[in-house]
Amino acid sequence: MKTYRVTLASLCAGFLLFTPAHAAQSPGAVLALMEKTANWQLAHPTGYPADDWTEAVGDAGFMALAGISGSATYRDAMLDMGRKNRWRLGPSLYHADDQAVGQTYAELYQQLRDPAMIAPMRAQFDNIIDEPRDGTLDFLVPGVLMRWSWCDSLFMGPPAWARLSSVTGDPRYLEFAIARWWKTSDYLYDQQEHLYFRDSRYFKQHEANGKKVFWGRGNGWVLGGLARMLQYVPANHPAYPRFVQQYREMSERLLGLQQADGLWRASLLDPASYPSKDTSGTGLYTYALAWGVNQGLLPKEKYGPAVKRAWQALAGSVSAEGKLTHVQPIGADPKHFDPESTDVFAVGAFLMAGSEMYRMGLEEAHAPRVVTVANSGKAYRLEESVEAQAADVAVMDALTSRVLPSQAIAQGVLFQTDLAPGETRRFLLFPRKALPVVPQVVSRAHARFVSERMDDFAWENDRIAHRTYGPAIMTDPREMLVSSGIDVWSKSAHKLVQDAWYKSGDYHLEKGEGHDFYHVGKTRGCGGLGIFDGKALYNSKNYASWKILADGPIRTEFELRFDAWDAAGRAVAETRRVSLDAGSNFSRVESRFDSPSAAPLTVGVGIVQREGQGRYVEDNSGWMSYWEPEMGAHGSNACAVIVPGAGAFAAADGNYLATAVTTPGQPFVYYLGAAWSKGGDFPNAQAWEAYVKSTAARVASPVQVTVSR
């Protein structure tokens, strides 16, 4: 009796071959095929440089997969790539191909917010803006490759520039990309055919049938580039309608050029002369057209069947082991090539297409609720926290089809996004059970009771860290410290560090991540409070009890209770709720005071004064900032408090104070924030004050959030 070995790969292959198309295009089947193809590619690395355009397109696909996969493998592979590249672009300063990898750097930064990921790209793009090397796009002129003079370049360069604007809030990069896109379009786009010439050398060439020469994969680069630009050109931008018009024109033309087998050929207008199947161009078309259907830019009844035929053809070109075949090689004869040929850039296109097919399948199976978030202000709002009333849901970015990190909260669900001035964005809410898997999330906010260090209570995110003192330290013979002030731990690492620092016990030493050199003593530190009678400040003892309400991955929230103390002859107790969101230097504080008398209380929120030459600023909108005197090699700490409705500023007991009146039993809300001059985010007092001012403006004018029913 013979036995046969059946592998998971062969089962998957059989499933795709003998299962109806609608089943093979279910979200679970699409994701399984994407992962199988990606795993094959990871197991068969190319010989290209890691910053080459071929790898960069593959990276874009891996990022699309990382946005929906339950495995961290694909994001980790991209992080490993970035670190090995030291986050640098390709070797040529101006060449679009060498800028393509920046798309992945920007997307990784968007998720993890480590400035090192985009610092080299930002510096290089700044240099290009200062010296743009403008000139002719004639492909026969020396130096023309310093400009976007060939159609492929519109996929490689502009989306990297647009992404950099989105994550930094600097509009120059987007404006540069838009201006040069249209310069290239004016030169290479055929207004009659609604297709792009590859470059100027093809203007007068003709195919065997007498038609103009329009390269299949080349126009795929452009259509894919259009989709990736439209993800980051805000809908309220003046250029947006023009991008949409070109995208629709090209989509209409290309829809009619799809072949009966669902693929597109290397020559768009003479496919008969190019019989070889090509999955690379088809992957780009499938991605871009499916994206347009999912956005509502293309009518689903017209384009949906074509997209599904294309995906079925792509799926049929994946071997049982996961190898994507029928890839037109670089620089080879497009008429005849080995059907077994593959390449990483085609895998990238395939994975991007798969991410849109995955979303299409989700929407067909479960109509999502839609969250609309509007920024009515004139400033970028980066890492904006959004709360939506919905339970047990996964959140998908409607523009990128990435499943976003989210957190269940009492009010529903919490997630974050970046918003351009005046921009409105949409997000899709799917029942979590509707997704085959939910991507893993890196926690960026954490709080805990530190029993091993005399009852400290510590909290942090990926920007800043704090602690306040508990009961044990008041009676410890080494300390005997009675203080409800707020301590600051100065960080340069954009990750969570407190657990490791407490474990090592040497957090007063700088080892490359920051350290604790902030002295609180009995002062208010950075944002502690007391009851103020106009002359003196009456402070509580250390907190008496604690309760953690949420612990990441986006927000940490906790309560501290302070026993009653004597405030100028009046007993006052406090329950303080503190929350800190990822990416923010400011904690939100909501205090409720309890007192036998219902008479109003004046609260003073303080910042400790230091000896030496610091910079103190107060603003009548309710915030004050203090850039402390430099402490030699330690640098300077900075602190600010924002007290909405602050009535006055004062000073008492060695503290600057922002004062406001509250009523016992009612919430008293303010914000405390800190930074370090060597943390990498705020090099000087002016940069810090600009951030404080913008945060105060965001507090005063929240985004508008609506959820469909």
N, C-alpha and C positions, 0 to 999 in steps of 0.2 A: 504494500500500500504506500503510495507516494504521499509525502507531505509538502505543503507549499507555504512559503513565507509571505505573509501579507503585511506590508508596511503601511503606516499612516499616510505616507505620501502617495502610495498607489491607491489607497482607498479614496483620498481626496481627488486624485486624478479621475478615478472611475466615477466618483460622485458628479464631477463637472461634465464628464462625457455623456452620462446616461440620465442625468436629472434635467427636468424641464428648465428652460432659461430663467423663468421667474424664480425658481428655487435657487439656482446658481447665483442669482443676483440679490438674494436676501442679504441683510447686513452681516449675518454670521458667516455665510459662505464667502462673501467678498473679503471680509477681514481675514479669514483663514487663508485664502489664496494670496492676499497681500503679504501676510507674514511668511508664508512658505517661499514666496519669491524673494522677499527681503532676506530671509535666512540663507537662501542659496547664494545670494550676492555677497553677504557678509562672509560666508565660508569660502568664497572664490574672489579674493581681492584682485584688483587690477594692478598694473604696473605704472599707472599714472601718478604724477605728483598729487599730494592730498589737496592742494589748492587749485588744481586744474579745473577747467570748466566742466569737464566730463564728470568728475567726482562731485562738483558743486551741484549739478542737476540731480545726481543720485542723492545727495544730501537733502535737497529740497523734498524729494520723495520720502526719504526716511523721516523727515520732520512731519510730513503729512500723516504717515503711519503712526508716529509717536503720539500724534494728537488724538488717536482713537483706540490705540492698542492698550491692553491691560498689562503689557510687559514693558518694563523700563529699558529693555535691551537696546531699542532703537535710539532713544534719546541719549542713553549712556554712550552709545557708539559715536554720536555726534559730539558729545562733550569731549570724548577722548580725541576725536579728530581736531576739534578747536584747540585743545590744550597742546597737542603735538605741533600744530601750526603756530602756536603762541598767538592765536587770534589775528594773524596777519593775513592780508589778501595776497593774491598772486604777485609774481615778481615785477610785472609791468605796471607802472603807476597809473597809466591812463587806459589800458586795454580792458574793454568790457568783460571779456572772458575771465580776467583775473579779479573782477569785482563780484562775480556770481556767488562765490562762497560767502560773501557778506550777508546774503539773504538768510542763511542758516545761523550765522552769528547773531543777527538781529532778532531772529525768532527765539533762539536760546536765551538771549538777554531778556526778551519779553516775558519769559517764563521764570527765570531765576534772578534777574536784575543784578548781575555781577558786572560792574562797569568795565572790568578788564576785557570782557567779551567783545566790546565794541570800541574800545579806546583806539587801537591802531586804525581801524576803518574810519573812525571819525576824524582822526588826524589826517589821514590820506585824502579823504573827501574834502576837508577844509583846504588842503593844499591845491586840489583840483579847482575848487571854486575860486581861489585866489589867482590861479594861473590856468585857465580853462583850455588852452590850446585849440581855440576855435579855428575853423578853416574849411576848405572844400571837402566834400564827401566823395569826390571822384576816386574810385578805388585804385586807380593807376598812379596816383600822386603819392610820393614818399611821405610817410608820417600819417597817412590817413587812418591807420588803425588806432591812433590816439583819440579818434572820434567814433561815434556810433554810426559807422558807414556801411554796415552790412546787416541784413535783417535779423540774423541770430542774436545780434548784440542787444536787441530790444527785450529779449528774455533775460539776458545775463546781467546787464547793468542797471536799468531803471528800477526794477523791483527792489534791489538792494538799497538804492537811494531813498525810495519811498518808505521802506520799512524803518530806515534810520530816523527819518523825520517823526514817524509815528511813536517811536520809543524814547526819543529825546525831547520832543516838543520844539525842535528847531526846524522851522519851515523851509530853510534854504535848500536842504537836500531834495525835498519833494519838488520845489520850484525848478531846481536845476534839471531834474529828471523829466519834468513835464516839458520844459522849453526844448530840450534836446530830443525828446521823443518826436515832437512835431516837426523839428527840423529834419530828422531822418525820414519821417513820414512824407513830408512835402517832396522829398527827393526820390524815395523808392516805392511809394504806394501808387499803384495804377488805379486812377479814379474810375476808369471804365470797367475794369475786371474785378475791382475790389480785392486785389491781391498784391503782395509785395514781391518785387524783384529781389533776388538774393543780394546783389550789389550792382553797381553801375556797369559792370562788364556784360551784363545780361540784357541791357536795354534793347539791343537790336538783334539779339539771337532768337532763333525760332526752332521749334521741335520738328520732327520728321513730317508731321501733319500740317505744318505751316503755322501752328499756334505759338503764342509767346511762351517763353520759358519761365515757369513759376515752380519752384522747388517745393515738394511736398513737406518735408520736415522743416524747411525754412519758414514756411507760412505757419506751420505748427508752433515754431518758436514765437512768432509774432502773436498768434491768437492766445497762446499760453501767457505770453508777456502782458497782453491786454488784461487778461483775467487777474493776473497777479498785481498789476497796477491798480485795477479797479477795487481790489481789496483794501487799498490804502490811500486812494484819492478820495477824500470825503465827498459825499453826495452834494454838499453845499459849495464845493469848490467850483469856480467858474469854468475850469477845464473838464469837469466831469461829463457834461453832456456830449462833448466832442469825443471823448474816449468811448462812451456808450454807443454813439453813432457808428464809429469805425468798427467796434466790436460786433455790432449787429449786421453791418454791411458784410464783413468778412464771414460771419457765421452763416448768413443766407447764401453766400456764394459757395462756401465750402460744403454746406449741406447737400447741394446738388452735385458735388464732385465725389461723394462717397461711393465706393464700388459695391457691387452686389454682395460681396463676402463680408461687408461691414468695414473694410479697411480703406485707407487712402494710399495711392501709389506715389512713387518718388517724383513723378511728373504729374502735376495736377490737371493739365489740359491735354496731355497725350498719354493717358494711362496704358493704352494698348501697347505702346513701345516699351513700357516698363512693367513687365509681368510679375516681377518679384514682389511678394508681400513685404510690407514694412510696418513693424509695430512701433517704431520710434515716433514717426510722425503721427500715426494713429493714436498713440498714447497721449500725445499733446492735444490733439483735437478732442479726444474723448474727455480729457480733463477740462478743457476750456468750455466745451459745449455743455457738459454736465453741470459745471459751475454756473453757467448762465441760466440753465433751466432751474436749478436750485435757488437762484437769486430772483427768479421771476422776470429776468431780462429777455428770455427767450420763451415762447409759448411751449408748454410741455407737450401738448397734443401733437405739435409739429416736430419738435426736436427730440422728444423722449424716445420714440421708437428707434431713431437713428443712433442715439447714444447707447441704447441697450444692445443694438446689433454690434456696435463697435466694441463694447465691453466683452460681449460673448466671443468675438473674434480674437480679442486680446487674451482672454482666458484660455481659449483653445490653443494659443501659442506658448503656453507655459507647460513645460515638460513635467512628468511625474515627480521629478526631483526638485522642481521649482525654478528651472532655468527658463528665462524669457528668450524665445527664439525669434527668427525673422527680423533681425535688427540690421538696417542698412549701415554698413561700416563707414567710419569716417574716411573721407577722401577716396573711397573705392567706387568702382563702376556701379552706379545705381540701378542699371538694367539687369545685371546678373551678379548675384552674390550668394554665398553659402546660406541656405535656409537655417542652419544651426547657429549662425552668428548671433552674438549677444553683446551687450555693452551696458555699463553702469548708468549712463545717461538715459537710456531707454527704460531701464528699471525705475529710475526716478520718475519719468513721465508716467509709467504704469502705476506706480504707487500714488501719485497725485490724482490720477484718474480714479483709482480705487477709492480714495477718500471721499470723492464726490458721489460715486456710486453707492457707497456705504450710507451716506446721508440721504440720498434719494430713496433708498430702500427703507430707511427709518421713517421718513416722512410719509411714504406710502402706507406703512403699517400702523403708524401712530401719528395722527395730526398733532403737531406740537403747539403748546401755548407760546405766545410771543411776548418777550419783554422788550420794551422800547425805552432806551435811555437817552435823554436829551441834555446836552450841555449848551445852555443859553448864553454862557459867558464868552468873553473875548480871549481867553487864555486856554492853553492846553491843560487838560486834567489827566495826569499820568497816574496809573495804578489807582484809579477811582474805585472805591468800594461801592458795590451795588447790592441792595437788599430787595428781594422780590418775594411776594407772598405766594409761596408754593412749597409743597412738602414732598420729600422723597423723589427729587428730580435730578437729572443731569442737565448741565447747561452747555449748549453748543453755540459758538460764535457763528452768527449767520453769514458773515463774510468769508471766513476762512474754513469753516466746517470743522474746526478743532473743538474737542470737548474740553472745556475750561476747568481748572481747579475750582472747586466749590466747597462750601461748608454749610451744613444744616445749622440753622440758628432758630431761636424762639419765634422770630418773625417770619421764618420761611427758609430762604436760601441766600447765601452770600457768595458773591464772586467779584472779580475785578476786571477792569478794562481801561484802555487809554482812549481819550476823547480829544479830538481837535476842536479849536474854537467854533462854536455854533453847530457842532456835529451831532447828529442823531444816529444811534446804532441799534441794531436788533440782535436779540439772542433767543435761541429756541430752547424751550423746556420740554424734555422728554421724560416720561416715567423711567426711573433708574432700571427697573426690571425689563424695559424695552431694549436696552443696550446689551449686546452679548457680554461686554466687559466695560469697566470704567477705568480710564488711565490712572496710574499711580500718581500721587501728588507729593511733592517735596514740601514738608512743613516749613513755614517761614515765620511762625509766631508761637511763643511758648511761655508758660508761667508755672511756677511751682513753689511749694513750701520747702524751705531748705532746713530740714531738721538737723542736719549735720553741721550747720554753721549758725548755731545760737538763734534758731527760728527766723532767719532772714526770710522775707518773701521777695522773690525775684521774678522779673518778667523781661522779655526781650522780643525783638523781631530781627529781620535781616539788616537793620540799620542802626539800632541803638539798644542799650540794655539798662535796666534800672533795678534797684532793690530798695526796700524799706525794712526797718528793724522790728523784730518781734519781742515777745515777753522775756525770752531767756537771757538776752543780752543786758537787760536791766539789772539782773541780779548776779551776773557772772563777775567774779572778783577781778578778772583781768580787764573788763570793759566798764561795767556799771553805767552803760550809756542809755539815757532816757532821751529819745528823739523820734519824732514822727516825720522828720525830713526825708526828702527823696534823694537817693544816691544815683549817680550816673557812672556807668561803666563805658569807657571810651572804646569804640570798636572801629577797626578798619576791615575786618572780614565781613563780607556780606552773606553771612550765614548765622545759624544759632551756635553760640559758644559757651553760654553760662554753665551748662551741665559739665562740660569738659574742664572749664576753669575752676569750678568748685571742686571737682574731683582731684585736680592737681594741687589745689590749695595755694598756688603761686600767682594768683591773678593780679598781683601788684607788679609783676614783671612783664615787660613787653617782649613778646616772642613772635612778633609778626602779625598778630591778629588784633592787637590793642591791649589795654590793661586798665586797671582801676587806680587812678591817681586823684580822683575827685574827693575832697574832704567835706563831709556833711557836718559832723559833730552835732551840736544842738540847734543848728540853723534850719531854715526851711529847705536848704539844698536847692534842688531844681523842681519847684512846683509844689512843695508842701504848703499846707494852709494853716491858719489859725483864726481866732475871732479877734477882731480889731476894734478898739474903743476910740480910735483917733490918736492915741498916744502910744499904747503898748499892744503887743500881740500876745494872745493867750493860746497856748498850744496844748494839744493832747499829749498823753504818754504814747508809747509804742502801741501798735495795733494789738488787740486782745484775741481776735479770732479771724479765721480766713475761710474762704470757700471759692473753689474754682468753678466757674460757670461754663467756660469753653476753653479748649486748648488746641487751637490750630485746626487745619493747616494755614488758614488765612488770618484768623482773628483769635487772640487770647483774651479772655475776660474773667474777672474775679472780683470778689467782694472782700473788703477788710472792715472789721468792726472796731471802733475805738470807744473804750469805756468813757463814761461822763467825766468831765474835768471842770474845774472852776474857771469860768471866763468872766472875770471882773465881778464876782459874786453871783454869777448865774451858772447853773449846771447845764452843760451841753454835752451830748453824746453824738457820735457820727457813724453812719454806715456809708462806706465809700465804694462805688463800683468803678473799676478801671478797665478799659479795653484798649488794645493796641492792635492795629491791622498791619499786615505785611506791607513793606515798602514805605511806611510813614515814619517820620521822626517824632511824631506827636501821639501821645496817649490821650484818650478822652476820659475825663473824670466826671462822674455824677455822684455828688454827695447829698445825703439827706441828714439833716440835723434834728435831734430830739431834745426838747427842753420843756420844763414845766410851764414856761411862759410862751405864749404864742406871739410875743412881740418880735419884730424883725431883728435879724442879726446882720452885722457887717462882717463879711469874710475878707481876709487878706490872703491872697495867694502870692507866695514869695519866691524870690531868687536871692541866694546868698551873695553878699558883696565881698569882693576880694581886695586885698591890698595891692597897689600897683596900678598901672595904666591899662584899664580895660575900655570897652566901648559899650555904653548903656544907651538904649533908645526906647522911648515909649511912644505909642501911637494912640490918638484919641479914638480910634476904632475899637480899642480894647485889648491891645497886645503890647507887651514889653519884651525886649531882647537884651541879653547881656553876653558879649564876647569877652571872656575872661582874660586877664593879663597872661601873657605867655609865661610858661613855666619851663624855661630852658629847652632841653631836648624833648620834653613832654609835649610841647606845643600848647594849644589853647583849647579849653572846653567852651562850649557855647550852650546857653539855655534860653528858653523863651516860654512865656505863658500867654495864652489867649483866653480872655475872660469876656465872652459876649455880654454886653451891657455894663461893662466896668464903669463905675462912677468916677473914680479918681485913682491917682497913683500917689504912693507915699513911701516912706522908709521907716523901719522900726527894728530895733534889736539886731542890726547888722544885715537886714534884708531889704531889697527893693520889694515893693508891694503893689499889686493891682487889686483894688477893693471893689466890692459890689455887695448889694443888700439881698438877703434871701429870707424866706419865712420858714420856720421849723415845719418839717414834714413835706416840704416842696423840694423838687430837684434843683440843685445848684450845679451847673455844668460849666466846666472849663477844660482847657487843653494844656498839657505840659509837654515840652519838646527839648531835645538836646542833640548835640553833635560834637564832633571832634575835628580840629583843624587838619589832623593827619588821617582822617577817615576816608578821604578820597572824594567826598561829595561837596564839601564847602571849604574852599581853601582860605577864605577870609571872611571878615565880618559882613561885608557888603553882600556876598553870596548867601550867607545865612539869613540876613535880614530880608532879602528878596524872597527867600523860601518861606519865611515866617509870614510875610505880608500876603503871599499867594495862598498859604494855608488858611489864614484868617478870612480871605475872600471866599475860599471854597466853603468854609464853615458857614459864612453868612449867606451863601447862595448855593444850596445843594442842587444836584442834578435832579431832573424830573424823571420818574420811573413809573411806567404803566405796564400792566400785565393783562393780556387778552384772556377772555374766559372761554 
